[in-house]
Amino acid sequence: MPKLRVVSYNVRGLKDDRAALGEVIRELAPDVLFAQEAPRRFRWRQRCAELARWGGMIYASGGLPGLGNAILVSMRVDVEEAWGLRYPLTPGRHLRGAAFARCSVGRVPFLAVGSHLATDDHERPAQAALLASTIREAGGTAIFGGDINETEGGSAWRTLADGRIDAGVGDQTPTFSINNPQRRIDALFADESCRVSGYRVVDTPAVRRASDHFPIYAEVEL
């Protein structure tokens, strides 16, 4: 059974120490990286490629099409299809969405999905419901990484976790914020057909320079 090293990481628009960000990614050496607040506007293609290069990875999906969500992969992973999802826009709010990549490793297929849900309590449930239904329609063994902007007690979290393994279940280590860690709002979910053999919230000196979120890491057997 192929094992994937998976990371979800809010990179805060690349506004912090970029050398430290690249160091964090290279040390974790993920096969799949779900990046939130990745480049989505001016020169987004070049900037997403730079993010991938800093971490020794390859751009797979997202950026502008993913509304700031990007999926990066290692050389182990083949990417067969990529697309984005746009959530309905609430006037005056931030336009958000999700990135999708249909992938395989060792000829075993899986669907990678990354998203960053709204900070607004009224928007998140509908976004989560739309994302969950889109994942079901896409089919296949899904692995999700994202910034849900609420803790596991929230309805959006429960919607996305339904029928999936929460890699961090039982571990309440906060993922946000670096300066005042209080809440676990970043998540990695895997299909129930998978096995999660490891999970941790990563905290190193480089992490504390690279973003305002801690990255989360899991090992997932497909």
C-alpha positions in Angstrom: 0.0 0.0 0.0 1.6 3.3 -1.0 2.2 5.8 1.8 2.0 9.5 1.3 3.6 12.3 3.3 1.0 15.0 3.4 1.2 18.6 4.6 -1.4 21.3 4.9 0.0 24.8 5.4 -1.4 28.3 5.3 1.5 30.3 3.8 0.0 33.7 4.5 0.4 35.1 0.9 4.2 34.6 1.1 4.4 37.7 3.2 6.9 36.4 5.7 10.4 34.9 5.6 10.4 33.0 2.3 13.7 31.3 2.9 12.3 29.9 6.1 9.1 28.8 4.2 11.2 26.9 1.7 13.3 25.4 4.5 10.1 24.1 6.3 8.7 22.5 3.2 12.0 20.9 2.2 12.5 19.4 5.7 9.0 17.9 5.8 9.5 16.6 2.2 5.8 16.0 1.5 4.5 14.1 -1.4 1.4 16.4 -1.4 1.3 19.9 0.0 -2.0 21.8 0.4 -1.1 25.5 0.5 -3.7 28.1 1.6 -3.2 31.8 0.8 -1.0 30.9 -2.1 -0.6 33.4 -5.0 -3.9 34.1 -6.7 -3.5 37.5 -8.4 -0.7 39.3 -10.2 1.9 36.9 -11.7 0.3 34.0 -9.8 1.7 31.3 -12.2 5.3 32.5 -11.6 4.8 32.9 -7.9 3.2 29.5 -7.5 6.1 28.0 -9.4 8.5 29.8 -7.1 6.8 28.4 -4.1 7.1 24.9 -5.5 10.8 25.5 -6.3 11.6 26.8 -2.8 10.2 23.6 -1.4 11.7 21.2 -4.0 8.2 20.4 -5.3 6.1 20.7 -8.5 3.0 22.8 -9.0 0.0 20.6 -9.6 -3.2 22.7 -9.2 -4.6 26.0 -7.9 -3.4 29.5 -7.6 -6.0 31.7 -9.4 -8.2 28.7 -10.4 -8.2 27.6 -6.8 -8.8 31.1 -5.4 -5.6 31.1 -3.4 -5.5 27.4 -2.8 -2.6 25.5 -4.4 -1.6 21.8 -4.5 2.1 20.9 -4.9 3.4 17.4 -5.3 6.7 15.5 -5.2 8.2 13.6 -8.2 6.6 10.4 -6.8 3.1 11.7 -7.7 1.6 11.7 -11.2 -1.0 14.4 -11.8 -3.7 13.5 -14.4 -6.2 16.3 -14.1 -6.5 19.6 -12.2 -9.4 22.0 -11.7 -10.8 24.6 -9.4 -14.0 25.3 -7.6 -15.4 28.7 -6.9 -17.8 29.3 -3.9 -20.7 31.7 -4.4 -19.6 35.3 -3.6 -21.3 37.1 -0.7 -21.2 40.8 -1.5 -18.6 42.5 0.5 -16.8 39.3 1.4 -13.7 37.6 0.2 -14.0 35.3 -2.9 -12.9 31.8 -2.0 -12.8 28.4 -3.5 -10.9 25.1 -3.7 -8.2 23.3 -5.7 -8.5 19.7 -7.0 -6.0 17.4 -8.5 -6.6 13.8 -9.7 -3.4 12.0 -8.9 -1.8 8.6 -8.6 1.2 7.2 -6.8 2.5 3.7 -7.6 -0.4 3.4 -9.9 -2.8 3.8 -7.0 -5.2 6.7 -7.7 -6.4 9.4 -5.3 -8.0 12.8 -5.4 -6.2 15.7 -3.7 -8.5 18.6 -2.5 -7.4 21.8 -0.8 -9.5 24.7 0.5 -9.6 27.7 2.8 -13.1 28.4 4.2 -14.5 31.8 5.1 -13.9 33.5 8.4 -17.6 34.4 8.5 -19.7 32.0 10.5 -22.6 32.3 8.1 -20.6 31.5 4.9 -18.7 28.5 6.1 -21.5 25.9 6.3 -22.6 26.5 2.7 -19.1 26.4 1.4 -18.4 23.1 3.3 -21.6 21.6 1.9 -20.8 22.6 -1.7 -17.2 21.3 -1.3 -18.4 18.0 0.2 -20.9 17.4 -2.6 -18.3 18.2 -5.2 -15.8 15.7 -3.7 -18.5 13.0 -3.8 -19.3 13.8 -7.4 -15.6 13.7 -8.4 -15.3 10.2 -6.9 -12.2 8.3 -5.8 -10.2 8.1 -2.7 -10.0 11.7 -1.5 -7.4 13.4 0.7 -8.3 16.9 1.9 -6.1 19.6 3.4 -7.2 23.0 4.4 -7.7 25.9 6.7 -11.3 25.5 7.9 -11.3 28.6 10.1 -13.2 26.8 12.9 -12.5 24.0 15.3 -13.7 20.4 15.1 -17.0 21.3 16.9 -18.1 23.5 14.1 -20.7 22.5 11.5 -18.3 23.1 8.5 -15.7 20.9 10.1 -18.2 18.1 10.8 -19.5 18.3 7.2 -16.0 17.8 5.7 -15.0 15.2 8.2 -18.1 13.1 7.7 -17.1 9.7 6.3 -13.4 10.6 6.5 -10.5 10.1 9.0 -9.5 13.3 10.8 -5.7 12.8 10.9 -5.4 14.9 14.0 -8.3 13.5 16.0 -7.5 13.4 19.7 -4.6 15.9 19.2 -5.7 19.4 20.3 -2.4 21.1 19.5 -3.2 24.5 18.2 -2.4 25.3 14.6 -3.1 29.1 14.8 -1.6 31.5 15.5 2.1 31.4 15.8 2.2 34.3 18.2 -0.8 33.2 20.3 -1.5 29.5 19.6 -5.1 28.8 20.7 -7.1 26.8 18.1 -6.8 23.8 15.8 -8.4 25.2 12.7 -6.2 23.5 10.1 -7.1 20.0 9.0 -6.1 16.9 7.1 -8.8 14.4 6.3 -8.5 11.1 4.4 -11.0 8.6 3.1 -12.0 5.9 5.5 -10.4 3.4 3.1 -7.0 5.0 4.0 -4.9 4.5 7.1 -3.3 7.4 8.9 -0.1 6.2 10.5 1.3 9.5 11.8 0.3 13.1 12.6 1.9 16.2 14.1 1.7 19.9 14.3 5.2 21.1 13.2 7.0 23.7 15.3 10.5 24.7 14.5 12.4 28.0 14.5 11.9 28.2 10.7 8.2 27.6 11.1 7.9 30.6 13.4 9.5 32.8 10.8 7.6 31.5 7.8 3.9 32.2 8.4 1.3 32.9 11.1 0.1 29.2 11.0 1.8 26.0 12.0 1.9 23.4 9.2 0.3 20.0 9.9 1.9 16.8 8.8 0.4 13.3 8.3 1.4 10.0 6.8 -1.4 8.4 4.9 -1.5 4.9 3.5 -3.8 4.7 0.5 
